[in-house]
Amino acid sequence: MTRYLALVAIFGGLPACPLTIEPADEQSVVGQPCQTDLDCPVGACLTSQPGGYCTMGCLGGQPCPAGSRCVTMVFFGLKDASCWRTCNRHEDCGRAGYSCMVPPDNGGLVCANPSSP
């Protein structure tokens, strides 16, 4: 079943654009390396993360694809939420420099870079 999602700019002011994707594409994209938003079939590229990090917005109850979960953070008083790859151990992350960590919302382990904001 094809799902329709809006492109959500996580940390920028990009306009929303409707995209058509297959669910399998969603599952494999969260946490993948990227250089620009165009490298991520859905969502956005967090270039603040080493090697980039494909993610999707989940603020407002938008579900995250299988293998990821919604992480809520507050930046300068503004609430934001994005999908991050879930893990049980460091090896699950599959990327150099990324570890299985507890994010600020304490909602469960995700793959992140320990030295990034």
C-alpha positions as protocol buffer text, in pm:
chain_id: "A"
residue {
  index: 1
  type: MET
  ca { x: 0 y: 0 z: 0 }
}
residue {
  index: 2
  type: THR
  ca { x: 137 y: 338 z: -97 }
}
residue {
  index: 3
  type: ARG
  ca { x: 132 y: 605 z: 169 }
}
residue {
  index: 4
  type: TYR
  ca { x: 133 y: 978 z: 106 }
}
residue {
  index: 5
  type: LEU
  ca { x: 351 y: 1189 z: 333 }
}
residue {
  index: 6
  type: ALA
  ca { x: 447 y: 1553 z: 339 }
}
residue {
  index: 7
  type: LEU
  ca { x: 813 y: 1640 z: 329 }
}
residue {
  index: 8
  type: VAL
  ca { x: 885 y: 1776 z: 674 }
}
residue {
  index: 9
  type: ALA
  ca { x: 1179 y: 2007 z: 724 }
}
residue {
  index: 10
  type: ILE
  ca { x: 1320 y: 1916 z: 1063 }
}
residue {
  index: 11
  type: PHE
  ca { x: 1552 y: 2211 z: 1115 }
}
residue {
  index: 12
  type: GLY
  ca { x: 1489 y: 2431 z: 814 }
}
residue {
  index: 13
  type: GLY
  ca { x: 1224 y: 2625 z: 635 }
}
residue {
  index: 14
  type: LEU
  ca { x: 1167 y: 2402 z: 334 }
}
residue {
  index: 15
  type: PRO
  ca { x: 818 y: 2396 z: 185 }
}
residue {
  index: 16
  type: ALA
  ca { x: 607 y: 2083 z: 219 }
}
residue {
  index: 17
  type: CYS
  ca { x: 580 y: 1867 z: -94 }
}
residue {
  index: 18
  type: PRO
  ca { x: 363 y: 1557 z: -129 }
}
residue {
  index: 19
  type: LEU
  ca { x: 563 y: 1238 z: -189 }
}
residue {
  index: 20
  type: THR
  ca { x: 455 y: 888 z: -280 }
}
residue {
  index: 21
  type: ILE
  ca { x: 667 y: 612 z: -128 }
}
residue {
  index: 22
  type: GLU
  ca { x: 648 y: 244 z: -57 }
}
residue {
  index: 23
  type: PRO
  ca { x: 652 y: 139 z: 313 }
}
residue {
  index: 24
  type: ALA
  ca { x: 970 y: -67 z: 263 }
}
residue {
  index: 25
  type: ASP
  ca { x: 1150 y: 251 z: 152 }
}
residue {
  index: 26
  type: GLU
  ca { x: 1045 y: 425 z: 474 }
}
residue {
  index: 27
  type: GLN
  ca { x: 1183 y: 149 z: 695 }
}
residue {
  index: 28
  type: SER
  ca { x: 1523 y: 146 z: 532 }
}
residue {
  index: 29
  type: VAL
  ca { x: 1575 y: 523 z: 510 }
}
residue {
  index: 30
  type: VAL
  ca { x: 1574 y: 638 z: 875 }
}
residue {
  index: 31
  type: GLY
  ca { x: 1933 y: 660 z: 999 }
}
residue {
  index: 32
  type: GLN
  ca { x: 2096 y: 629 z: 657 }
}
residue {
  index: 33
  type: PRO
  ca { x: 2382 y: 866 z: 562 }
}
residue {
  index: 34
  type: CYS
  ca { x: 2303 y: 1167 z: 344 }
}
residue {
  index: 35
  type: GLN
  ca { x: 2442 y: 1498 z: 226 }
}
residue {
  index: 36
  type: THR
  ca { x: 2118 y: 1678 z: 134 }
}
residue {
  index: 37
  type: ASP
  ca { x: 1743 y: 1624 z: 170 }
}
residue {
  index: 38
  type: LEU
  ca { x: 1742 y: 1485 z: -184 }
}
residue {
  index: 39
  type: ASP
  ca { x: 1943 y: 1183 z: -59 }
}
residue {
  index: 40
  type: CYS
  ca { x: 1651 y: 1083 z: 166 }
}
residue {
  index: 41
  type: PRO
  ca { x: 1344 y: 944 z: -17 }
}
residue {
  index: 42
  type: VAL
  ca { x: 1124 y: 1086 z: 260 }
}
residue {
  index: 43
  type: GLY
  ca { x: 1183 y: 1341 z: 530 }
}
residue {
  index: 44
  type: ALA
  ca { x: 1505 y: 1535 z: 561 }
}
residue {
  index: 45
  type: CYS
  ca { x: 1880 y: 1502 z: 603 }
}
residue {
  index: 46
  type: LEU
  ca { x: 2014 y: 1614 z: 939 }
}
residue {
  index: 47
  type: THR
  ca { x: 2345 y: 1755 z: 824 }
}
residue {
  index: 48
  type: SER
  ca { x: 2435 y: 1841 z: 1184 }
}
residue {
  index: 49
  type: GLN
  ca { x: 2501 y: 1467 z: 1231 }
}
residue {
  index: 50
  type: PRO
  ca { x: 2832 y: 1319 z: 1105 }
}
residue {
  index: 51
  type: GLY
  ca { x: 2781 y: 1189 z: 751 }
}
residue {
  index: 52
  type: GLY
  ca { x: 2421 y: 1317 z: 762 }
}
residue {
  index: 53
  type: TYR
  ca { x: 2123 y: 1128 z: 907 }
}
residue {
  index: 54
  type: CYS
  ca { x: 1799 y: 1067 z: 714 }
}
residue {
  index: 55
  type: THR
  ca { x: 1496 y: 1123 z: 931 }
}
residue {
  index: 56
  type: MET
  ca { x: 1126 y: 1213 z: 915 }
}
residue {
  index: 57
  type: GLY
  ca { x: 917 y: 1447 z: 1125 }
}
residue {
  index: 58
  type: CYS
  ca { x: 678 y: 1296 z: 1377 }
}
residue {
  index: 59
  type: LEU
  ca { x: 555 y: 1601 z: 1569 }
}
residue {
  index: 60
  type: GLY
  ca { x: 178 y: 1590 z: 1600 }
}
residue {
  index: 61
  type: GLY
  ca { x: 147 y: 1213 z: 1608 }
}
residue {
  index: 62
  type: GLN
  ca { x: 286 y: 1129 z: 1263 }
}
residue {
  index: 63
  type: PRO
  ca { x: 397 y: 764 z: 1297 }
}
residue {
  index: 64
  type: CYS
  ca { x: 756 y: 658 z: 1242 }
}
residue {
  index: 65
  type: PRO
  ca { x: 829 y: 363 z: 1014 }
}
residue {
  index: 66
  type: ALA
  ca { x: 915 y: 20 z: 1155 }
}
residue {
  index: 67
  type: GLY
  ca { x: 1266 y: 12 z: 1297 }
}
residue {
  index: 68
  type: SER
  ca { x: 1252 y: 370 z: 1420 }
}
residue {
  index: 69
  type: ARG
  ca { x: 1079 y: 575 z: 1688 }
}
residue {
  index: 70
  type: CYS
  ca { x: 980 y: 934 z: 1751 }
}
residue {
  index: 71
  type: VAL
  ca { x: 1229 y: 1131 z: 1961 }
}
residue {
  index: 72
  type: THR
  ca { x: 1102 y: 1459 z: 2106 }
}
residue {
  index: 73
  type: MET
  ca { x: 1346 y: 1740 z: 2186 }
}
residue {
  index: 74
  type: VAL
  ca { x: 1322 y: 2108 z: 2276 }
}
residue {
  index: 75
  type: PHE
  ca { x: 1548 y: 2358 z: 2096 }
}
residue {
  index: 76
  type: PHE
  ca { x: 1548 y: 2717 z: 2218 }
}
residue {
  index: 77
  type: GLY
  ca { x: 1203 y: 2666 z: 2370 }
}
residue {
  index: 78
  type: LEU
  ca { x: 1056 y: 2509 z: 2055 }
}
residue {
  index: 79
  type: LYS
  ca { x: 941 y: 2148 z: 2060 }
}
residue {
  index: 80
  type: ASP
  ca { x: 1050 y: 1928 z: 1771 }
}
residue {
  index: 81
  type: ALA
  ca { x: 1019 y: 1558 z: 1702 }
}
residue {
  index: 82
  type: SER
  ca { x: 1181 y: 1332 z: 1445 }
}
residue {
  index: 83
  type: CYS
  ca { x: 1219 y: 961 z: 1377 }
}
residue {
  index: 84
  type: TRP
  ca { x: 1547 y: 794 z: 1478 }
}
residue {
  index: 85
  type: ARG
  ca { x: 1661 y: 437 z: 1406 }
}
residue {
  index: 86
  type: THR
  ca { x: 1603 y: 207 z: 1704 }
}
residue {
  index: 87
  type: CYS
  ca { x: 1866 y: -33 z: 1836 }
}
residue {
  index: 88
  type: ASN
  ca { x: 1947 y: -276 z: 2114 }
}
residue {
  index: 89
  type: ARG
  ca { x: 2327 y: -261 z: 2089 }
}
residue {
  index: 90
  type: HIS
  ca { x: 2591 y: -48 z: 1915 }
}
residue {
  index: 91
  type: GLU
  ca { x: 2631 y: -295 z: 1626 }
}
residue {
  index: 92
  type: ASP
  ca { x: 2266 y: -241 z: 1527 }
}
residue {
  index: 93
  type: CYS
  ca { x: 2352 y: 111 z: 1410 }
}
residue {
  index: 94
  type: GLY
  ca { x: 2582 y: -12 z: 1132 }
}
residue {
  index: 95
  type: ARG
  ca { x: 2762 y: 322 z: 1092 }
}
residue {
  index: 96
  type: ALA
  ca { x: 3102 y: 433 z: 1215 }
}
residue {
  index: 97
  type: GLY
  ca { x: 3072 y: 692 z: 1490 }
}
residue {
  index: 98
  type: TYR
  ca { x: 2714 y: 603 z: 1581 }
}
residue {
  index: 99
  type: SER
  ca { x: 2618 y: 430 z: 1904 }
}
residue {
  index: 100
  type: CYS
  ca { x: 2304 y: 288 z: 2058 }
}
residue {
  index: 101
  type: MET
  ca { x: 2208 y: 562 z: 2305 }
}
residue {
  index: 102
  type: VAL
  ca { x: 1927 y: 692 z: 2524 }
}
residue {
  index: 103
  type: PRO
  ca { x: 1813 y: 1028 z: 2378 }
}
residue {
  index: 104
  type: PRO
  ca { x: 1699 y: 1327 z: 2591 }
}
residue {
  index: 105
  type: ASP
  ca { x: 1336 y: 1208 z: 2601 }
}
residue {
  index: 106
  type: ASN
  ca { x: 1442 y: 873 z: 2761 }
}
residue {
  index: 107
  type: GLY
  ca { x: 1192 y: 688 z: 2544 }
}
residue {
  index: 108
  type: GLY
  ca { x: 1418 y: 403 z: 2436 }
}
residue {
  index: 109
  type: LEU
  ca { x: 1745 y: 339 z: 2258 }
}
residue {
  index: 110
  type: VAL
  ca { x: 1824 y: 498 z: 1920 }
}
residue {
  index: 111
  type: CYS
  ca { x: 2129 y: 522 z: 1693 }
}
residue {
  index: 112
  type: ALA
  ca { x: 2297 y: 860 z: 1737 }
}
residue {
  index: 113
  type: ASN
  ca { x: 2638 y: 1019 z: 1740 }
}
residue {
  index: 114
  type: PRO
  ca { x: 2747 y: 1079 z: 2101 }
}
residue {
  index: 115
  type: SER
  ca { x: 2942 y: 1395 z: 2017 }
}
residue {
  index: 116
  type: SER
  ca { x: 2668 y: 1569 z: 1816 }
}
residue {
  index: 117
  type: PRO
  ca { x: 2413 y: 1816 z: 1953 }
}
